[in-house]
Amino acid sequence: MGHVPEPRLNVFGSNVVACSPGSSAEVTFNGVEPGPLGSGQGLRVTETVRFTFSTTVTQKKVFLAWAGNRVILEADWRVLPGDTAALTIGPGNFVYTGEPYGRCQFNEGQGIRYVKGGGPGNFVAGLGAFLNGADEATVMLGENFDKAPTLNGGVETADEDQAEDAPLFPQDACISRVLFESEDPGQVDIEAFAADPIRGAGATAPVDVTKVAFVVYYMKFENVALSLVDDVSKGINHNSMALADWTPGNPWDASKDVTSVNWNVSRDLLVRGRVRGWFVNANPSGRPVNTDDPLNVLPANRWVLPDDWALLAGGPADNANNSTVTGTAEEFRPYYDIMIDPGQGRFALPAPYGAGMRVTTIADWPATASPAGSNTTTTLAIANSNSSSGIKAGVSISIGIGSVTTTKPALSVTNTRNVSAVGFIYNAAGDIIGSTITLTTPLIAVPAAGTPVVVISPAPFEGPYSLIDLCSPSPAYNDCLAGSFDQGVNAAGAALSNSFGPLRDTAMRDGDVDRWDAPMPVAMVSVKIRGTGFIHQVWKSYVYYTGTQNGTPYVDGGDQFFPNPYYNSEIPDSPYIPAVVSGGGYLWDSWGTDGAPFMDDGPRGMGPYDAWRAVRIGTNSAGIGDPGLNTDDALELADIRARYLALSDSAEAASISRDLVVYSDNHGEFMVAANGDFKTDLTACAANTLGGGKQCKTGDAVGKGTLTATADYPDFRGKHFPVKSNDAVVTWTWGGYKDVTVENDPAGNAQYKYVVFHAMDRDGFCRPVPNTGMVLLHSVLTAEDAASSITNYPTRGAKDPIETIDFLIDSGEGIILATNAVPSAPAVATGTINNGRQFAAGVNTFSIEQNDPAQTGILEFPKSSQAAAGATDECQAWIKVSNSLLGVLDVLTVAHDDEGDIAFDSIIDLQGTATFTLNFRWSLVTWTGADATPVADALKGTGANDAGNDISDQVTVVYGWDAPAQDWLGYFPGGVNVPGANDLTKLMSGAAYWIAIKGPGAVNWTIATDVGQ
């Protein structure tokens, strides 16, 4: 300490050149005390330090781009590369305080020469590059300094810190960057060398062993495949955007998708799109030419990505069912293993934005193991797995779920600790059967086996894949994650972020090279629905997650993990690529004009793009929307959007439209949700004879929605045309019903009857299931319907009346005594009974599930026969009628509905029976018995006609007119066992029938009328 002159280490000798990887050198330090110290003599101290030389075996940096994309070819020349990802929290902001992990070995002004060795495309002017034709570019490290350079023995060297560099100083921090672009598909080979320092254009001799090689696969669109994910839904949440998670299942398995489906008209349907690209190179793929689309002929021997990623690395490809197969690719091209397979179940992020990765779980200490022991609050056994290698001494981990808050970034997981040591557990044979971790601070309690363990990263995990993110070339797991690899705690690559940290992680390995690893560039996709329905955006984190549906991410104390990164990405890839330029550009600008955060205090841009946010709503990427929408349609769609927004002020609700533009993710995948509650087509529904409206029944088709997607190039567009997908067709089906029954007085008084209206909405619900956040746009529950203002129905001719029921005694003697109340005001009857008590207008419906008769006193009745099996709810409304003379009443029930007025005519016979005289040969009678009575029961006096007599042996035929089919239906008692002989199966209340008897005399036919009619 303080020695003058400063000690220097001189390397000399004949074997200096032998300092190759794996060789060692020793340095001996001798120290001598200057003389006696007190009574003791001066001592000599000797220390020997051994250096073992190692190097990272470089590999070609492979990445993907669309034709017309500008890309950044980056190389981090520091030894060791990367930065520390340290953050401090300043006033209202994070402040970047990181430092370079290694040192720059070059002086300021060092030239880096990029040479294209083959393939299409050219270097682009910018970033301070000197171009030598289309195939060479040279840049100087640290040519522009934003702060004082560091000194190395008095010699200026390049600035090694990225703070405040972007976007004005792309060549600082010992990182070289050039822009490259290709308008055509193909393989581009580029090499970068450290060259002798220069100040102008022109080539110089490269410095030995400095080559960095790049391979860029420029692609055109192969196709866009659109499919419907019918085995994943929102469950009971139906169409909720407040509780918007799709039920966990297998959303990553597209083989289960369909391209046509019948789906409830008001239930959200997940729509998946996949964009694939192709290129050809010197290695033929063996794939044949495809001429299916004459506008998009696909050449022979093309490679198709992401499908062929494993084959490009040496293969084999995984099985068709996505099960893992390993081989040459994993052994010899481990750096092609970039991203995890979302179905593998071992790796996942604790939050969509990253902040770490789940790597293992707590294990029970083996009963017979060396060392022997048991889990304590400071020493724990962890499950021995590929992923557990991500835990190293010095990293921060979180164990279990709880509420302790940490920083860098902010987490809310319990038991966040630093690891001080990692060891192994052996069996008697000396095999490693587990690992141990020692914590710097004891836990409050010993966690149970199976408790998740997460390595915390100081950097967000976001796309796109970066050439200067840190991953070792070995097949080690999790060595790409900041804070968990060999180079050091809190060390990261040099990829810039515009999120909560200055740097981002961009790679995560699972040990399998497969299609999920292909770092697909974003594609700009315009999705539309025509016919019936609307679409809205879907967040990727609502589809790809594990744990409790609509639960809480692990970082916030919940059990949700996220196995399909990236959930957000920078668009464009780098702050050094302008988002919008003359003749091209993106519809999203993560960076703004002032680069990444933590670099300066200027505008931050739009931040990372969250997959699959809509960047255009209501139009395609060219600004063109649905030309078929008229003014009323536009108003109705705005009303729908407003209703959803009132219940969930979310981006999904705000995106409700007929057209959306989204970006595909790193797998070429994108998703939207479709819903059929707009421009429904009620043609297939029966016209209600009495009311004039459309009376749809459960299962009726009420419209078709045709979905298509068109992928376009995200940056420069024009040379290559966009590609349209296949059609995906949804037949929207009705889920509800309307019905009227006549019920006996529950108290047993024969003088009273109840006329009961039964209904379920088009979606199959009476009211929103509590706490599901579902949206009923056209509810048959009066209170719910009053809250929804959907005002324009040009194709249905109605103006969204509030669902109320009118009852009218149309003929006969009798009066209306009472109407139902509703659970919110059980003491007040609803509707208005006129002075003559012949009609009740505006009676409200109520939910029988919401109603408790014991508490409210409101009578409720058995559900309609049309109710689904197991249904627990139904909307009802009723009146109580009386006829003191026990005569016959005819009650007309009218429901005011979005589909028009629906009316029912009910005959109430308080006498109990009626008798018809059937003359030889034909008689015309109106059936006044129970509705939908089987003909055999009606003639035999059984079932619903058990109070009648048996005339079945006297009847030869019964005929009824089927108005919708415009056809006569017949029933022949003698042909009961003859297949196809009888197509008249039921007698409907109020319908007329011709009945023929054997004769020659007349027959008296008594039927039961006191059957709720």
Order of alpha helices (4+ residues) and beta strands (2+ residues): beta-beta-beta-beta-beta-beta-beta-beta-beta-beta-beta-beta-beta-beta-beta-beta-beta-beta-beta-alpha-alpha-beta-beta-beta-beta-beta-beta-beta-beta-beta-beta-beta-beta-beta-beta-alpha-alpha-beta-beta-beta-beta-beta-beta-beta-beta-beta-alpha-beta-beta-beta-beta-beta-alpha-beta-beta-beta-beta-beta-beta-alpha-beta-beta-beta-beta-beta
